[in-house]
Amino acid sequence: MSWKNSVAALLCAALFTAAFVTGEESHHYLNGIGLLIVLSGTLGASLLSFPLSSLSIACRVAWNCYRVTPFTADQIVEALIDISLRSRHSGFLSLEKIEGKTDMSFLKSALGMLVDGYEEKEIREVLVTEMYFFQRRRQQHERVFRHMARLAPAFGVAGSVIGLIGMLTGLGDTAIILQTIPLALTSTLYGIVLCNFFLTPVAECVQFKTQQEMLLQKLIIEGVSAIKQERNSHKLERKLNSFLTPAARPGNQRTLEQIRQKYRGLALRSEPTGP
């Protein structure tokens, strides 16, 4: 998540909270019993639905989705063009240096297969399989948060029912009624807020980042397959640019021309200078 998103989200959360705490009767919105019912019920039902390890991994994935800034498509295109020109200039074994430096595991796996001499069909098959199971794992993590988002409002209603039962048992006693009304109302509020302000946005973030990463993985598969076929770098550029938005293509073309100039310079320096 970018710092702009973080600042905007915190500002909206502050405004949302201020709508409750600025009134004279703001203490009525604070109900520890109702919050405990919603949180414990949601967590307990989730533990009955998924192994603890799955919940832990899902939380780590969600944290990384907000914390880690993914690569952009134009960065991947630039890297693939650089890899293409390097392989044409120095051979596939020269890609070992790039393999050790890249931070993207999917690209590192693809480069490793190029270096090890896999055929293009084998490379595509392995990478497509890896992408498929990556998607399935992410869908499972997303499902955890969507399931919890469905549970939270239900336990909010359960807390409200508990409060209403307490209120009915205290009919005729004003003190008991005043004590149980906040529990009856705030439990539903807590469940709705937990669902729509926390759990559902987390699930949507995981889904969005998954789609982003799958686009990059598809880009890498097409690029590495073309590199293995030793396709002309200009054709590779045209193919990979189709993954970019029209606004990003002109700037990317300027960058790619700089990469070409770098390898042209290396080629000239490697030529014999004569007797």
PELINPE-V870287 format. One record per residue. N is the residue number from 1. PSI is psi in whole degrees, -180 to 180 (999 if undefined). Layout:
{{N PSI} {N PSI}}
//
This chain:
{{1 136} {2 162} {3 -29} {4 -44} {5 -42} {6 -46} {7 -45} {8 -40} {9 -42} {10 -38} {11 -44} {12 -39} {13 -39} {14 -43} {15 -40} {16 -45} {17 -38} {18 -30} {19 -22} {20 -35} {21 -8} {22 -15} {23 165} {24 -28} {25 35} {26 -24} {27 -17} {28 -21} {29 -11} {30 115} {31 103} {32 -37} {33 -44} {34 -42} {35 -39} {36 -40} {37 -46} {38 -48} {39 -47} {40 -39} {41 -45} {42 -46} {43 -42} {44 -44} {45 -34} {46 -39} {47 -29} {48 -21} {49 -35} {50 151} {51 153} {52 -36} {53 -38} {54 -40} {55 -42} {56 -44} {57 -41} {58 -39} {59 -40} {60 -41} {61 -44} {62 -41} {63 -43} {64 -32} {65 -34} {66 -31} {67 -40} {68 130} {69 118} {70 163} {71 155} {72 161} {73 -39} {74 -30} {75 -40} {76 -42} {77 -45} {78 -44} {79 -40} {80 -38} {81 -41} {82 -42} {83 -41} {84 -48} {85 -36} {86 -43} {87 -37} {88 -30} {89 -41} {90 -3} {91 166} {92 -30} {93 -23} {94 -13} {95 -9} {96 -35} {97 -41} {98 -39} {99 -39} {100 -17} {101 -24} {102 145} {103 -7} {104 115} {105 -35} {106 -43} {107 -38} {108 -41} {109 -42} {110 -43} {111 -38} {112 -39} {113 -34} {114 -45} {115 -38} {116 -1} {117 26} {118 150} {119 159} {120 -41} {121 -40} {122 -41} {123 -47} {124 -42} {125 -46} {126 -44} {127 -38} {128 -41} {129 -44} {130 -41} {131 -39} {132 -48} {133 -28} {134 -45} {135 -42} {136 -41} {137 -44} {138 -38} {139 -37} {140 -42} {141 -41} {142 -39} {143 -35} {144 -48} {145 -34} {146 -36} {147 -43} {148 -35} {149 -32} {150 -32} {151 -39} {152 -51} {153 -33} {154 -41} {155 -24} {156 -42} {157 -38} {158 -42} {159 -37} {160 -39} {161 -40} {162 -42} {163 -39} {164 -38} {165 -44} {166 -36} {167 -40} {168 -35} {169 -18} {170 22} {171 132} {172 -16} {173 104} {174 -36} {175 -43} {176 -40} {177 -46} {178 -28} {179 -33} {180 -21} {181 -47} {182 -38} {183 -40} {184 -34} {185 -42} {186 -26} {187 -44} {188 -40} {189 -45} {190 -41} {191 -42} {192 -44} {193 -44} {194 -39} {195 -52} {196 -18} {197 -15} {198 -63} {199 -48} {200 -45} {201 -36} {202 -44} {203 -40} {204 -37} {205 -43} {206 -43} {207 -44} {208 -46} {209 -33} {210 -45} {211 -39} {212 -49} {213 -34} {214 -35} {215 -43} {216 -39} {217 -40} {218 -41} {219 -43} {220 -42} {221 -48} {222 -41} {223 -46} {224 -38} {225 -42} {226 -38} {227 -42} {228 -35} {229 -1} {230 42} {231 149} {232 135} {233 -30} {234 -41} {235 -39} {236 -42} {237 -46} {238 -40} {239 -45} {240 -31} {241 -21} {242 -19} {243 -16} {244 157} {245 152} {246 -32} {247 -28} {248 -15} {249 -44} {250 -45} {251 -36} {252 -36} {253 -38} {254 -41} {255 -42} {256 -33} {257 -35} {258 -39} {259 -43} {260 -44} {261 -37} {262 -46} {263 -27} {264 -40} {265 -40} {266 -39} {267 -40} {268 -39} {269 -27} {270 -13} {271 147} {272 143} {273 0} {274 175} {275 999}}
//
